[in-house]
Each structure stands twice: as C-alpha cells, then as structure tokens.
Amino acid sequence: MVCKNNVALHGDTVIVWFLKKTDLFVSCILGQTNPVRGMKDRFGDENRRFQWINDKGTKIASLYGFDQVTTPILEYSQVFERTLGDSSDVVGKELYSFEDKGGSRLTMRPEGTAGITRALISQKLYNDLPQKFYYSGPMFRHERPQKGRLRQFEQFGIEVYGQSHPSSDVETIELASVFLKSLGINSASLEINTLGDNASRHSYRTALTEYLSKYTDKLSEDSVNRLSSNPLRILDSKSPQDISILENSPVLSDYLSDASKERFAFITRTLEHMNIPFTINQRLVRGLDYYQDTVFEFKVTSPLLGAQQGTVLAGGRYDGLVEKMGGPVGVPSIGWAAGLERLSLLVEDDNIPSSARPIAIIPVPGRPVSTSSDFSAELKVHKNTPSIMALHSHAMSVGAALRAKGLRVEFMHLTGSSSSKSQLPKQLARASKMNASHAILIGTDEMQKGVVTLKDLDKTEQQSCPVDDLVRALSAQ
C-alpha cells in the first residue's frame, strides 16, 4: 500500500481520510454510496410533504404582503461570525467554514436572517422601507444529528425590515400561528418574552453576572465561558447543574425600562384581544446574540419529535442587526423561521394531497421490436403500414396533447426484443403499480383510424375512443 498526501492507494481501492479536526475522518471508499453523516436524500412522499409545507408558507406569507427572497448558500464567514455572536453554539461549534482557492474564508449558511440582512445592505434596499421577505432553503450546522435535526436542514421563514411599532411584532406572531394551523398543527403553544431595550439588558446583565459569578465552580464549562461574553445565553442552558442554579437568579422583567414594559404590554394585550393564547417565559432568550425586545417560540410536545425537540418555530426582534452589519442606523427588524424536518414529522398524512394519478400511454406495434441502433431500418418495413417509429411518434403526440391540458402522462417505452403484444401484460401491470387511472393503447390500426383504446384500470373496462375526444372521455370518468 502506498500513501501520499493523505490518500492511500491499495489495489483499485482509494481511501480518502478527512482531517480529524473537522470530525469527518470517516473513510470514503471509491464507490461509497452513503450520504454525509447528518444529511439525507429525499424522494417521493417525503419530498411532497416538504413541498406542501413550503407551498402553505408561501401562500400565507403572500397574503400578508411578503415577497420571496433567495440568497446564496455560501457567504463570507464574517457575515455570520459578526452577527450570531462568538458566544453562540452556532459560531463556537457548528459552522461549516473553509478557505476557498482564492484565500477567502467562506461559510455555508447556518440560518437565513444574516444573509438576507446582508442582501438588504448590499442592494441598498434600506432606501425603500419597509421590506417584507419570505424564504425557504437548506441550512447547515455541524451539530449532533438526531430525530428532526440534521446537519443539512430545510427552513421556511420570514423577515420584516422597517417596521418598529409593536403591532408588527403581533402581526409576525399571528402569521406564524396561522401558518402552523394551516398545516394542521393545532397543538403548538406560544411562549413569549422580552429581552428589553439596550438599557434594560445592560442593567440585567450586570445583575445576572454578579449572581452567577458566585457559582463559577458549579456552572457547566460552557456557561463559565459565556459568563464574560454573553451571560444571558446561560439562561438557555440545558445543563441540569445550570438549571438548578438559575432557579434563584434575577429575573429580567425586574430590570425592564418603562418603554420596554409598555411595549411588551401592548404586544401581550393585543395577542389576548386576537385570541392567540401564549405563556410568558421569562427564561426565554433564544440562541443567537442579535435578538432584543420580543422573542418567541412555538412548541409542540410530541413523541414524534424525540427528546428535547419541542420548538418547531421561533423568532424575535433584532433592531440593531442592520447597523451591526455595516448598514444604516435605526432599521427595525423582526422575523422567524421554522424547521421543515420537524414540521414534516407532525403533519398528518391525510393532510398531504396525493399526487395526480398518471395516464399510461402504451404503443402496441404488434410485431418484434428492433434492438438495432439503426432505427432508419424501421422505415423500410411494411411500406403500406405505419412504421414503429411513426407509431411511437403518434403516441408521443397524443401524450403531449394530454399534458398540454394539464394531465399527468407516463409514456410506457418498449423494452427488449420480444414482441410488443407479449409485453402488453407487463406494461399494464407496470401502469397499475404506478397507480395509473387509465391506459391508452395505441396500435397501428388505431393510428390509421384516428382512435385509441381507452382502458379504465380501476374498473377493468375499455372502449374505443377518438383521439379528439380523449380529454372529454377522461374527464367524464
């Protein structure tokens, strides 16, 4: 075996060892078929579930006046490192970052807000506020994979720029509630809190730091590290030892300014008037450093989500983010995001519309099928009857005409060298397996007469039907 540049050559097998510091030191053998850990392929029904969720979100966001935005998956690393906060788990442990061939440090987006805010600044959209966007797409975080949480995951979310009144907070929360209910998720409970304005957070941070500093020998290692950088993040700790210490810690609501209290009171009272139930959770801070004032989460208790996976949608206000990223001062912002993997686990199968049943078109030439690559030979056979190529062309034209009318059509291509008549039972069996509603049989006689044989696969009945009447006949059945 010869080793060179971390590549081991042994016979026809090539094993590539990734650097251990990336935690991807799994061998990759030539021909390996497994996806990267924490990432998965999606097909069929699962894809339809995701698309249905996205379609629901798109429709509802549009009703609230939102337009779609798309941003690159890759951003300069500073976009996230400056905005998410060094004390956050995302920046500290979970970013997929690398240096490209040009020497630039790039990061695969771990969330949508920072990239969309960067786009707002680079395109100078702050000159035409308000701006209201919805988005969907893949995000990437190098965290421990578990049920409903992957390293590549899909999100649907919204962002609002330029609206500062607390009524915009209420509308943002209302949209989230309507979205979840449109998916049939009626058991989601809303938890809400306020982090207050800058003055409120400064006062509370001082009090919280003074309290927690007494327990540095008992706090978890992560919390000790956060004590000097962002002690409010300790409130979000899941460590049992931290939770015990926090039970008697100062409460943020005791340090709110009058303006912050009035703002939060407006939001809670308006939610009550709109019959949107909620619980005030004074320990709710969210996991990213750019939040201020309103923060909220919608949670679902369900074994379908696994342990500690209750949050299905979360967001809050981040009025200082545009300025922090180099944009103008004083651009208020608020938004939320929902993980499609978790939502898809909660959506009832009956709510997902089934895909349209296809119509199978089966050409039946009635003689051996040529296996030669020289299809021009077909034109020389039976000069007085249509060739197989002409029959296929005609059958495909019938399929194109049906698709033009919005019907789903599956063309059943002939295989092998056996006669098409002997293949017909297998083709019909394939059509039934794909849940086709009808089969359209087209032979040379039918083509010459301008008709087809229309077979109802549910009733096992068939009839001769003029090509021009196909759409009407299919609609009547």
C-alpha positions as CSV (number, residue, x, y, z in Angstrom):
1,M,0.0,0.0,0.0
2,V,1.3,3.4,-0.9
3,C,0.4,6.6,1.0
4,K,0.7,10.1,-0.4
5,N,-0.9,13.4,0.6
6,N,-3.4,11.6,2.9
7,V,-4.5,9.3,0.0
8,A,-4.0,5.6,0.5
9,L,-3.8,3.5,-2.7
10,H,-4.4,-0.2,-2.3
11,G,-5.3,-2.1,-5.5
12,D,-8.3,-0.5,-7.0
13,T,-9.5,1.0,-3.7
14,V,-8.9,4.6,-2.9
15,I,-9.5,5.7,0.7
16,V,-9.6,9.4,1.5
17,W,-9.1,10.4,5.1
18,F,-10.5,13.8,6.0
19,L,-8.8,15.9,8.7
20,K,-9.7,14.8,12.2
21,K,-10.3,18.4,13.3
22,T,-13.4,18.5,11.1
23,D,-14.8,15.4,12.8
24,L,-15.1,13.9,9.3
25,F,-12.3,11.4,9.5
26,V,-14.6,8.7,8.1
27,S,-13.0,6.8,5.2
28,C,-14.5,7.4,1.8
29,I,-14.1,4.3,-0.4
30,L,-14.4,4.7,-4.2
31,G,-18.0,3.8,-4.9
32,Q,-19.2,4.8,-1.4
33,T,-23.0,5.4,-1.6
34,N,-23.9,6.7,1.8
35,P,-24.6,10.4,2.2
36,V,-22.5,12.6,4.6
37,R,-23.5,12.0,8.2
38,G,-26.4,14.2,9.2
39,M,-27.5,14.7,5.6
40,K,-30.0,12.7,3.7
41,D,-31.7,12.1,0.4
42,R,-35.4,12.7,0.0
43,F,-37.8,11.1,-2.5
44,G,-41.4,10.7,-3.3
45,D,-43.8,11.2,-0.4
46,E,-41.3,12.9,1.8
47,N,-40.5,15.5,-0.9
48,R,-44.2,16.1,-1.4
49,R,-44.6,16.8,2.3
50,F,-41.8,19.3,2.3
51,Q,-43.2,21.0,-0.9
52,W,-46.6,21.1,0.6
53,I,-45.3,22.8,3.7
54,N,-43.4,25.3,1.6
55,D,-46.5,26.0,-0.6
56,K,-48.6,26.6,2.5
57,G,-46.0,29.1,3.9
58,T,-45.7,30.8,0.5
59,K,-49.4,31.3,0.1
60,I,-49.9,32.6,3.6
61,A,-46.9,34.9,3.6
62,S,-48.1,36.3,0.2
63,L,-51.5,37.1,1.8
64,Y,-49.6,39.2,4.4
65,G,-47.8,41.2,1.6
66,F,-44.4,39.3,1.6
67,D,-42.3,38.7,-1.4
68,Q,-39.8,35.8,-1.9
69,V,-36.1,36.4,-1.5
70,T,-33.3,34.0,-2.3
71,T,-29.7,34.4,-1.1
72,P,-26.5,32.3,-1.7
73,I,-25.8,29.3,0.4
74,L,-22.2,30.4,0.7
75,E,-21.4,33.7,2.4
76,Y,-18.2,35.3,3.6
77,S,-17.6,33.9,7.1
78,Q,-17.7,37.3,8.7
79,V,-21.4,37.6,7.8
80,F,-22.2,35.0,10.5
81,E,-19.3,35.5,12.9
82,R,-20.1,39.2,13.4
83,T,-23.9,38.7,13.7
84,L,-24.6,35.4,15.5
85,G,-22.1,36.1,18.3
86,D,-18.9,34.4,19.4
87,S,-20.7,33.0,22.5
88,S,-23.4,31.2,20.4
89,D,-23.1,27.5,19.8
90,V,-23.5,28.1,16.1
91,V,-20.4,30.2,15.8
92,G,-18.4,28.3,18.5
93,K,-19.1,24.8,17.4
94,E,-21.4,24.4,14.4
95,L,-20.3,26.4,11.4
96,Y,-19.3,24.7,8.1
97,S,-16.4,27.0,7.2
98,F,-13.5,26.7,4.8
99,E,-11.0,28.7,2.8
100,D,-11.5,28.7,-0.9
101,K,-8.8,28.6,-3.6
102,G,-8.7,32.4,-3.6
103,G,-8.0,32.6,0.1
104,S,-11.4,33.8,1.1
105,R,-13.0,32.4,4.3
106,L,-16.5,31.1,3.4
107,T,-19.3,29.6,5.4
108,M,-22.3,27.6,4.4
109,R,-25.3,29.5,5.9
110,P,-26.4,28.1,9.3
111,E,-29.6,30.3,9.2
112,G,-31.4,32.8,6.9
113,T,-31.5,36.1,8.7
114,A,-27.9,37.2,8.5
115,G,-27.6,36.5,4.8
116,I,-30.9,38.3,4.0
117,T,-29.8,41.3,6.1
118,R,-26.5,41.3,4.2
119,A,-28.5,41.3,0.9
120,L,-30.7,44.2,2.2
121,I,-27.5,46.2,2.8
122,S,-25.6,45.3,-0.4
123,Q,-28.6,46.0,-2.6
124,K,-29.4,49.3,-0.6
125,L,-33.0,48.1,-0.1
126,Y,-32.9,50.1,3.2
127,N,-33.7,53.2,1.0
128,D,-37.1,51.7,0.3
129,L,-38.6,50.5,3.6
130,P,-40.5,48.6,4.7
131,Q,-39.2,45.4,3.1
132,K,-41.0,42.1,3.8
133,F,-39.5,38.8,2.6
134,Y,-40.2,35.1,2.9
135,Y,-37.6,32.4,2.1
136,S,-37.0,28.7,2.1
137,G,-34.0,26.5,1.6
138,P,-31.2,24.4,3.1
139,M,-29.2,25.5,6.1
140,F,-26.1,23.8,7.6
141,R,-24.9,23.3,11.1
142,H,-22.3,20.7,12.3
143,E,-24.3,19.5,15.3
144,R,-25.2,16.1,16.6
145,P,-27.8,14.5,14.3
146,Q,-31.0,13.4,16.0
147,K,-34.6,12.9,15.2
148,G,-35.9,16.0,13.4
149,R,-32.5,17.7,13.5
150,L,-30.0,17.2,10.7
151,R,-26.7,18.9,9.7
152,Q,-28.3,19.9,6.4
153,F,-31.9,21.0,7.2
154,E,-34.6,23.0,5.5
155,Q,-36.2,26.2,6.8
156,F,-39.1,28.3,5.9
157,G,-39.0,31.8,7.4
158,I,-39.9,35.5,7.1
159,E,-38.1,38.8,7.7
160,V,-39.5,42.3,8.1
161,Y,-37.4,45.4,7.9
162,G,-38.5,49.0,8.6
163,Q,-41.5,48.4,10.9
164,S,-40.9,49.3,14.6
165,H,-44.3,49.6,16.1
166,P,-45.2,46.7,18.5
167,S,-48.2,45.9,16.2
168,S,-45.6,44.5,13.7
169,D,-44.5,42.0,16.4
170,V,-48.1,40.9,16.9
171,E,-48.6,40.5,13.1
172,T,-45.4,38.5,12.8
173,I,-46.5,36.2,15.6
174,E,-50.0,36.0,14.1
175,L,-48.6,34.9,10.7
176,A,-46.6,32.2,12.5
177,S,-49.7,30.9,14.3
178,V,-51.8,30.9,11.0
179,F,-49.0,29.1,9.2
180,L,-48.8,26.3,11.8
181,K,-52.6,25.9,11.9
182,S,-52.7,25.7,8.1
183,L,-50.5,22.6,8.4
184,G,-53.0,21.0,10.9
185,I,-50.6,21.6,13.8
186,N,-53.1,23.0,16.3
187,S,-51.3,21.9,19.5
188,A,-48.4,24.3,19.2
189,S,-48.1,26.5,22.3
190,L,-46.7,30.0,22.1
191,E,-44.0,31.1,24.6
192,I,-43.0,34.8,24.6
193,N,-40.6,37.0,26.4
194,T,-39.0,40.4,26.1
195,L,-35.3,41.0,26.4
196,G,-35.9,44.7,26.7
197,D,-34.0,47.6,25.1
198,N,-30.3,48.2,25.4
199,A,-30.5,49.9,28.8
200,S,-32.7,47.1,30.2
201,R,-30.4,44.4,29.1
202,H,-27.3,46.2,30.4
203,S,-28.8,46.5,33.8
204,Y,-29.9,42.9,33.9
205,R,-26.6,41.7,32.5
206,T,-24.8,43.3,35.4
207,A,-27.1,41.8,38.0
208,L,-27.1,38.3,36.4
209,T,-23.3,38.3,36.1
210,E,-22.9,39.3,39.8
211,Y,-25.2,36.4,40.8
212,L,-23.7,33.7,38.6
213,S,-20.1,34.7,39.5
214,K,-20.7,33.1,42.9
215,Y,-21.2,29.7,41.3
216,T,-18.3,29.5,38.8
217,D,-17.2,26.3,40.4
218,K,-20.6,24.7,39.8
219,L,-21.6,26.0,36.4
220,S,-21.1,24.0,33.3
221,E,-17.9,24.7,31.3
222,D,-20.0,26.4,28.5
223,S,-21.7,28.7,31.0
224,V,-18.5,29.7,32.6
225,N,-17.2,30.7,29.2
226,R,-20.3,32.7,28.5
227,L,-20.3,34.5,31.8
228,S,-17.8,37.1,30.5
229,S,-19.1,37.3,26.9
230,N,-22.9,36.9,27.0
231,P,-24.3,35.8,30.4
232,L,-27.9,36.0,29.1
233,R,-27.2,32.9,27.0
234,I,-26.7,31.0,30.2
235,L,-30.5,31.3,30.7
236,D,-30.8,29.0,27.7
237,S,-28.6,26.3,29.1
238,K,-29.9,22.7,29.1
239,S,-27.3,21.6,31.7
240,P,-29.0,20.2,34.9
241,Q,-26.5,21.9,37.1
242,D,-27.0,25.3,35.4
243,I,-30.8,24.9,35.6
244,S,-30.6,24.4,39.3
245,I,-28.5,27.5,39.9
246,L,-30.8,29.6,37.7
247,E,-33.9,28.9,39.7
248,N,-33.0,31.7,42.1
249,S,-31.3,34.0,39.6
250,P,-32.5,37.6,39.0
251,V,-35.5,37.9,36.6
252,L,-35.2,40.1,33.6
253,S,-38.6,41.6,33.9
254,D,-37.5,43.3,37.2
255,Y,-34.9,45.3,35.1
256,L,-37.0,46.5,32.2
257,S,-37.3,50.2,31.4
258,D,-40.7,51.8,31.3
259,A,-40.6,51.9,27.5
260,S,-39.8,48.1,27.3
261,K,-42.6,47.4,29.8
262,E,-45.1,49.4,27.8
263,R,-44.1,47.8,24.5
264,F,-44.4,44.3,25.9
265,A,-47.7,45.1,27.5
266,F,-49.1,46.3,24.1
267,I,-48.0,43.0,22.5
268,T,-49.4,40.7,25.1
269,R,-52.7,42.6,25.4
270,T,-53.1,42.7,21.6
271,L,-52.4,38.9,21.4
272,E,-55.2,38.4,24.0
273,H,-57.6,40.5,22.0
274,M,-56.8,38.4,18.9
275,N,-57.4,35.2,20.8
276,I,-53.8,34.0,20.3
277,P,-53.0,32.1,23.6
278,F,-49.5,32.5,25.0
279,T,-47.4,31.9,28.0
280,I,-44.7,34.4,29.2
281,N,-41.5,32.5,29.7
282,Q,-39.0,34.8,31.5
283,R,-36.1,32.4,30.8
284,L,-36.6,32.5,27.0
285,V,-33.7,34.3,25.4
286,R,-33.2,32.5,22.0
287,G,-29.8,31.1,20.9
288,L,-28.4,33.9,18.8
289,D,-26.9,37.1,20.1
290,Y,-28.6,39.6,17.8
291,Y,-32.1,39.4,19.4
292,Q,-33.6,42.2,21.5
293,D,-37.1,43.1,22.8
294,T,-39.6,40.5,21.7
295,V,-38.6,36.8,21.4
296,F,-40.9,33.9,21.0
297,E,-41.1,30.2,20.3
298,F,-43.9,27.8,19.3
299,K,-43.5,24.4,21.0
300,V,-45.1,21.1,20.5
301,T,-44.9,18.2,23.0
302,S,-45.0,15.0,20.9
303,P,-43.0,11.7,20.9
304,L,-42.8,12.2,17.2
305,L,-40.1,14.8,17.8
306,G,-37.9,12.8,20.2
307,A,-36.4,14.2,23.4
308,Q,-35.9,17.9,23.8
309,Q,-37.2,18.7,20.3
310,G,-40.3,20.7,21.2
311,T,-39.6,24.0,19.4
312,V,-40.9,24.0,15.8
313,L,-40.9,27.7,15.0
314,A,-39.0,30.6,16.7
315,G,-38.0,34.2,16.1
316,G,-37.9,37.7,17.5
317,R,-36.8,41.3,17.0
318,Y,-33.3,42.4,16.1
319,D,-33.4,46.1,15.5
320,G,-29.6,46.6,15.7
321,L,-28.6,43.9,13.2
322,V,-28.6,46.1,10.1
323,E,-26.3,48.6,11.8
324,K,-24.1,45.9,13.2
325,M,-23.5,44.5,9.7
326,G,-22.5,47.9,8.3
327,G,-25.8,49.3,7.2
328,P,-27.6,52.5,8.3
329,V,-28.6,53.1,11.9
330,G,-32.1,52.6,13.1
331,V,-33.6,49.9,10.7
332,P,-36.0,47.9,12.9
333,S,-36.2,44.2,12.0
334,I,-38.1,41.2,13.1
335,G,-38.6,37.6,11.8
336,W,-39.0,33.9,12.4
337,A,-38.0,30.6,11.0
338,A,-39.4,27.0,11.1
339,G,-37.6,23.8,10.5
340,L,-39.3,21.7,7.9
341,E,-37.9,18.4,9.2
342,R,-39.7,18.8,12.5
343,L,-42.9,20.1,10.9
344,S,-43.0,17.2,8.5
345,L,-42.9,14.8,11.4
346,L,-46.0,16.4,12.8
347,V,-48.1,16.8,9.7
348,E,-50.8,14.2,9.3
349,D,-50.6,12.0,6.2
350,D,-54.2,12.8,5.4
351,N,-53.4,16.5,5.1
352,I,-50.9,15.9,2.2
353,P,-52.7,15.9,-1.1
354,S,-51.8,12.9,-3.2
355,S,-50.1,13.4,-6.5
356,A,-52.3,13.3,-9.6
357,R,-52.7,9.7,-10.9
358,P,-50.9,9.3,-14.2
359,I,-52.4,8.1,-17.5
360,A,-50.3,5.4,-19.1
361,I,-49.8,5.5,-22.9
362,I,-48.7,2.1,-24.3
363,P,-47.8,1.8,-28.0
364,V,-48.7,-1.7,-29.4
365,P,-47.0,-2.2,-32.8
366,G,-47.9,-5.9,-32.9
367,R,-44.5,-7.2,-34.2
368,P,-41.0,-7.6,-32.9
369,V,-39.2,-4.6,-31.6
370,S,-35.9,-3.8,-33.2
371,T,-32.9,-3.8,-31.0
372,S,-30.7,-2.3,-33.7
373,S,-29.4,1.2,-33.2
374,D,-30.1,1.9,-36.8
375,F,-33.8,2.9,-36.5
376,S,-33.9,4.0,-40.1
377,A,-34.4,0.3,-40.9
378,E,-37.9,0.7,-39.4
379,L,-38.9,3.0,-42.3
380,K,-38.2,0.3,-44.9
381,V,-40.5,-2.3,-43.3
382,H,-44.1,-2.7,-44.4
383,K,-44.4,0.2,-46.8
384,N,-48.2,0.0,-46.8
385,T,-48.4,0.2,-42.9
386,P,-47.1,2.8,-40.5
387,S,-43.6,2.1,-39.1
388,I,-42.9,1.5,-35.4
389,M,-41.2,4.9,-35.4
390,A,-44.3,6.6,-36.8
391,L,-46.4,4.8,-34.3
392,H,-44.2,6.0,-31.4
393,S,-44.2,9.5,-32.8
394,H,-48.0,9.4,-33.0
395,A,-48.4,8.0,-29.4
396,M,-46.0,10.6,-28.0
397,S,-48.0,13.3,-29.8
398,V,-51.1,12.1,-28.0
399,G,-49.3,12.2,-24.7
400,A,-48.1,15.8,-25.5
401,A,-51.6,16.9,-26.2
402,L,-52.9,15.5,-22.9
403,R,-50.1,17.1,-21.0
404,A,-51.0,20.4,-22.6
405,K,-54.4,20.0,-21.0
406,G,-52.8,19.6,-17.6
407,L,-53.0,15.8,-17.4
408,R,-50.1,13.7,-16.0
409,V,-48.9,11.2,-18.6
410,E,-46.5,8.3,-18.3
411,F,-45.2,7.0,-21.7
412,M,-44.5,3.3,-21.4
413,H,-41.4,2.7,-23.5
414,L,-41.0,-0.8,-25.0
415,T,-38.1,-2.9,-23.8
416,G,-36.1,-5.8,-25.2
417,S,-36.6,-7.7,-28.4
418,S,-39.9,-9.5,-27.6
419,S,-43.0,-8.5,-29.5
420,S,-45.0,-5.6,-28.1
421,K,-48.0,-7.8,-27.7
422,S,-46.2,-10.1,-25.4
423,Q,-45.0,-7.1,-23.4
424,L,-48.6,-5.7,-23.1
425,P,-49.5,-7.6,-19.8
426,K,-46.2,-6.4,-18.2
427,Q,-46.8,-2.9,-19.3
428,L,-50.4,-2.9,-17.9
429,A,-49.0,-4.4,-14.7
430,R,-46.4,-1.5,-14.5
431,A,-49.2,1.0,-15.2
432,S,-51.2,-0.4,-12.3
433,K,-48.2,-0.4,-10.0
434,M,-47.6,3.3,-10.6
435,N,-51.3,3.9,-9.7
436,A,-52.3,4.9,-13.2
437,S,-56.0,5.6,-13.6
438,H,-56.2,4.7,-17.3
439,A,-54.1,3.1,-20.0
440,I,-54.3,4.3,-23.6
441,L,-53.4,1.6,-26.0
442,I,-52.4,2.7,-29.5
443,G,-51.7,0.2,-32.2
444,T,-51.2,0.6,-36.0
445,D,-54.9,0.0,-36.7
446,E,-55.9,2.6,-34.1
447,M,-53.4,5.1,-35.5
448,Q,-54.8,4.7,-39.0
449,K,-58.4,5.2,-37.8
450,G,-57.6,8.1,-35.5
451,V,-58.7,6.3,-32.4
452,V,-57.2,4.8,-29.3
453,T,-58.3,2.0,-26.9
454,L,-59.0,3.7,-23.5
455,K,-58.8,1.2,-20.6
456,D,-60.1,2.1,-17.2
457,L,-57.6,0.3,-14.8
458,D,-59.9,0.6,-11.8
459,K,-63.0,-0.9,-13.5
460,T,-61.0,-3.1,-15.9
461,E,-63.2,-1.8,-18.7
462,Q,-62.1,-0.5,-22.1
463,Q,-63.6,1.4,-25.0
464,S,-62.6,2.7,-28.4
465,C,-62.3,6.5,-28.3
466,P,-61.5,9.1,-31.0
467,V,-58.2,10.9,-30.2
468,D,-60.0,14.3,-30.4
469,D,-62.4,13.1,-27.6
470,L,-59.8,11.8,-25.2
471,V,-59.8,14.7,-22.8
472,R,-63.6,14.7,-22.6
473,A,-63.8,11.0,-22.1
474,L,-61.1,11.1,-19.3
475,S,-62.9,13.9,-17.6
476,A,-66.2,12.0,-17.7
477,Q,-64.8,9.0,-15.9
